[in-house]
């Protein structure tokens, strides 16, 4: 119900990093992963938006405070935090790992100049 908050926070941080380091990312000296930051940003934002839509459709998000159905129950904060740590964090780690592998594989497929 709240697993999308971790990749969403990572997406916000990645966007801030990219905007503040635009020149370094586009420079010739930029590392392979640094040049591919925009791809990670798109993956994180896209996944977060799709999860938000999914959670709204499934009734796990509400339009009124506290917004998350788990927080409306007694002891819901424990469930909320447990899901952040057991689902959200691994999801963000997997997205980042897939992005890193993609960046490395796509570099090897580029023709030598």
Order of alpha helices (4+ residues) and beta strands (2+ residues): alpha-alpha-alpha-alpha-alpha-alpha
